[in-house]
Amino acid sequence: MWPIRIIFLTLAVMSCSPEIGDEEKYITKLDQRFPMPLGAFSRYQYDGYFVKSGRRYSITYIHATKVRKLYLVKPQDVPKVFDGGCSVVNGVFDIDKNIFVNVHCNGVS
């Protein structure tokens, strides 16, 4: 089952590219402030996927095996991983309240 997940994840990551500009600066700042949950690796060991939806950013971190990158993507471009424990970390940043909410590691199936 792992090879299928790795292939899917690789294809999903290859279809994303980092955005450049003000938005990139903003997600870099969010990344620096993101509170990793207990059991997670250092933030510098994850690729970060940021989706802006209204006044919130949904954030998904996936444990990286190579050089770490941050991506600003559409919801459908976030790699779908349904387990993985703390190799996948999720959270939401509320722009109006200036806080992170619902930060957690994925479950394990």
N, C-alpha and C positions, 0 to 999 in steps of 0.2 A: 504493500500500500504506500510506503514512503516514496518509492521512485515516481509514482503517479503524482503525488503531491509536489515533489521537487520539480518535475517537468512543468506542471501547471504554474507553479510559482515563478519559475524561470521565464516562461512565456509571458506571464502577466507583467513581470518587472521589465522585460525587454520592450514592452509597448509603452512604457511611461518615460517621460523626459523631464528633467528639472525645468521649472519656469524661471525666468530672469526678470528682475525689476523690484519694485517696492514690495510686492507680495512675497517675494523670496526673502527679503530682509525681515519681514514680519514673521514668517514661519520659522526663520532661524532664531529669532528672539523667543518665540513660543517653545521651540525645541529646547533652548537653554533653560527655560523655566519649568519644563514638564516634570512633574513629580513621579519618578519611577516607583512602582509598587514594590513591596517586600517580595523578594525572591527573583526580581528581574535582574538582568545584566546591567552594566553601565550603559547609559543612553548612547554612548559612542560605539556600541556594538550592534546597533540597530539601524536599518533603513527606515526613514519616516515618511509616511503617506498622509498628506493633509488635504482635507476636502472642506471647502468653504460652503456653508449652507445658511444663507441669511446672515444672522449675527452670531453664528457659531462655526467653529472648526471641529470636524471629527478627525481624530488623529489615530493612526494605526502604525505601530512599530513592529517590524519583523526582523528577527535576528539575522544579521548580515554575515556572510561568509567571506566577503571581500571588502573593498573600499566602501565606506558608509556614504549614503546619499540621502538627501531630502527631496521629496517630490510634492508638487501641488497638482492634484489630479481630480478628475471627475469621479463621482461615486462608483460608477461601473468599472473604473480602472484600478480600484484598490484590490490587491490580491485577496482572494477569499480563502481563509484558513479557519477551520471550525474547531480545531483543538490546538495543541502545542504548548499548553501551560504558559510559562513566562517567556517562551521564545516568540510569543506574539503578545503585545501590550496595546490596549485600546484606551481612549479617553476623549473627552469633549472639552473644548475651551469656549466659555461664554464671554463674548466680547463686552457686552454691557455690564456684566458683573465682575469682569476681569479675574475670573477664577476657572480652574480646571474642575470638572465634575465627572463622576463615573469613570475614574481611572482604575483599570483592572487588568490582570493577566487573563488570557483565554483559558477556558476549561481544558480538561484532558479527557478524551473519549476512550 
